[in-house]
Amino acid sequence: MATYTHLLACGLLLGIAGCSSAPKAYGPAGDSSYGYDEQPIEQSRYRVSYTAETEDAARRYALRRAAEVTQMNGGDWFQVVRDSTTGLPSARNSSPSVSVGGSIGSGGRSGLGIGFGLPLGGGPQRTITHSLEILVGSGETPSGVDVYDAADIIMNVR
């Protein structure tokens, strides 16, 4: 009987693991709501955005895409002149939980209950979009807090 219980528990865990979603790969938005998009504003000025499941991924990938746009347009560096982040915080709990409850009834009877919660996915997905407005430049990279060397960003931001 214990063997069947172990097999059932392993099967349940494998089933739960199969429901989890993998992180989205870096790439253009296309048909998916996740990915990058860019548009020229004027010569050497672009708006670049990246939509991801987390704010960290959206920020990193928007910066990477800004570096790629810079190099595609003959630039060596770019300056972020404006940035913004939009999106909704996750409405669901993504971590396991444990609950314990107890009661005492009439006649000296008592009860104790333990509950376990496992996130199975589903429900609304979180999307965060980070947008950058950049100026593209060539030559030696000027110093500044919001100035980035495009080649360095592409090499280091994954």
Secondary structure as a PSIPRED ss2 file (coil, helix, strand):
# PSIPRED VFORMAT (PSIPRED V4.0)

   1 M C   1.000  0.000  0.000
   2 A H   0.000  1.000  0.000
   3 T H   0.000  1.000  0.000
   4 Y H   0.000  1.000  0.000
   5 T H   0.000  1.000  0.000
   6 H H   0.000  1.000  0.000
   7 L H   0.000  1.000  0.000
   8 L H   0.000  1.000  0.000
   9 A H   0.000  1.000  0.000
  10 C H   0.000  1.000  0.000
  11 G H   0.000  1.000  0.000
  12 L H   0.000  1.000  0.000
  13 L H   0.000  1.000  0.000
  14 L H   0.000  1.000  0.000
  15 G H   0.000  1.000  0.000
  16 I H   0.000  1.000  0.000
  17 A H   0.000  1.000  0.000
  18 G H   0.000  1.000  0.000
  19 C H   0.000  1.000  0.000
  20 S C   1.000  0.000  0.000
  21 S C   1.000  0.000  0.000
  22 A C   1.000  0.000  0.000
  23 P C   1.000  0.000  0.000
  24 K C   1.000  0.000  0.000
  25 A C   1.000  0.000  0.000
  26 Y C   1.000  0.000  0.000
  27 G C   1.000  0.000  0.000
  28 P E   0.000  0.000  1.000
  29 A C   1.000  0.000  0.000
  30 G C   1.000  0.000  0.000
  31 D C   1.000  0.000  0.000
  32 S C   1.000  0.000  0.000
  33 S C   1.000  0.000  0.000
  34 Y C   1.000  0.000  0.000
  35 G E   0.000  0.000  1.000
  36 Y E   0.000  0.000  1.000
  37 D E   0.000  0.000  1.000
  38 E E   0.000  0.000  1.000
  39 Q E   0.000  0.000  1.000
  40 P E   0.000  0.000  1.000
  41 I E   0.000  0.000  1.000
  42 E E   0.000  0.000  1.000
  43 Q C   1.000  0.000  0.000
  44 S C   1.000  0.000  0.000
  45 R E   0.000  0.000  1.000
  46 Y E   0.000  0.000  1.000
  47 R E   0.000  0.000  1.000
  48 V E   0.000  0.000  1.000
  49 S E   0.000  0.000  1.000
  50 Y E   0.000  0.000  1.000
  51 T E   0.000  0.000  1.000
  52 A E   0.000  0.000  1.000
  53 E C   1.000  0.000  0.000
  54 T C   1.000  0.000  0.000
  55 E H   0.000  1.000  0.000
  56 D H   0.000  1.000  0.000
  57 A H   0.000  1.000  0.000
  58 A H   0.000  1.000  0.000
  59 R H   0.000  1.000  0.000
  60 R H   0.000  1.000  0.000
  61 Y H   0.000  1.000  0.000
  62 A H   0.000  1.000  0.000
  63 L H   0.000  1.000  0.000
  64 R H   0.000  1.000  0.000
  65 R H   0.000  1.000  0.000
  66 A H   0.000  1.000  0.000
  67 A H   0.000  1.000  0.000
  68 E H   0.000  1.000  0.000
  69 V H   0.000  1.000  0.000
  70 T H   0.000  1.000  0.000
  71 Q H   0.000  1.000  0.000
  72 M H   0.000  1.000  0.000
  73 N C   1.000  0.000  0.000
  74 G C   1.000  0.000  0.000
  75 G C   1.000  0.000  0.000
  76 D C   1.000  0.000  0.000
  77 W E   0.000  0.000  1.000
  78 F E   0.000  0.000  1.000
  79 Q E   0.000  0.000  1.000
  80 V E   0.000  0.000  1.000
  81 V E   0.000  0.000  1.000
  82 R E   0.000  0.000  1.000
  83 D E   0.000  0.000  1.000
  84 S E   0.000  0.000  1.000
  85 T E   0.000  0.000  1.000
  86 T E   0.000  0.000  1.000
  87 G E   0.000  0.000  1.000
  88 L C   1.000  0.000  0.000
  89 P C   1.000  0.000  0.000
  90 S C   1.000  0.000  0.000
  91 A C   1.000  0.000  0.000
  92 R C   1.000  0.000  0.000
  93 N C   1.000  0.000  0.000
  94 S C   1.000  0.000  0.000
  95 S C   1.000  0.000  0.000
  96 P C   1.000  0.000  0.000
  97 S E   0.000  0.000  1.000
  98 V E   0.000  0.000  1.000
  99 S E   0.000  0.000  1.000
 100 V E   0.000  0.000  1.000
 101 G E   0.000  0.000  1.000
 102 G E   0.000  0.000  1.000
 103 S E   0.000  0.000  1.000
 104 I E   0.000  0.000  1.000
 105 G C   1.000  0.000  0.000
 106 S H   0.000  1.000  0.000
 107 G H   0.000  1.000  0.000
 108 G H   0.000  1.000  0.000
 109 R C   1.000  0.000  0.000
 110 S E   0.000  0.000  1.000
 111 G E   0.000  0.000  1.000
 112 L E   0.000  0.000  1.000
 113 G E   0.000  0.000  1.000
 114 I E   0.000  0.000  1.000
 115 G E   0.000  0.000  1.000
 116 F E   0.000  0.000  1.000
 117 G E   0.000  0.000  1.000
 118 L C   1.000  0.000  0.000
 119 P C   1.000  0.000  0.000
 120 L C   1.000  0.000  0.000
 121 G C   1.000  0.000  0.000
 122 G C   1.000  0.000  0.000
 123 G C   1.000  0.000  0.000
 124 P C   1.000  0.000  0.000
 125 Q C   1.000  0.000  0.000
 126 R C   1.000  0.000  0.000
 127 T C   1.000  0.000  0.000
 128 I E   0.000  0.000  1.000
 129 T E   0.000  0.000  1.000
 130 H E   0.000  0.000  1.000
 131 S E   0.000  0.000  1.000
 132 L E   0.000  0.000  1.000
 133 E E   0.000  0.000  1.000
 134 I E   0.000  0.000  1.000
 135 L E   0.000  0.000  1.000
 136 V E   0.000  0.000  1.000
 137 G E   0.000  0.000  1.000
 138 S C   1.000  0.000  0.000
 139 G C   1.000  0.000  0.000
 140 E C   1.000  0.000  0.000
 141 T C   1.000  0.000  0.000
 142 P C   1.000  0.000  0.000
 143 S C   1.000  0.000  0.000
 144 G C   1.000  0.000  0.000
 145 V C   1.000  0.000  0.000
 146 D C   1.000  0.000  0.000
 147 V E   0.000  0.000  1.000
 148 Y E   0.000  0.000  1.000
 149 D E   0.000  0.000  1.000
 150 A H   0.000  1.000  0.000
 151 A H   0.000  1.000  0.000
 152 D H   0.000  1.000  0.000
 153 I H   0.000  1.000  0.000
 154 I H   0.000  1.000  0.000
 155 M H   0.000  1.000  0.000
 156 N H   0.000  1.000  0.000
 157 V C   1.000  0.000  0.000
 158 R C   1.000  0.000  0.000
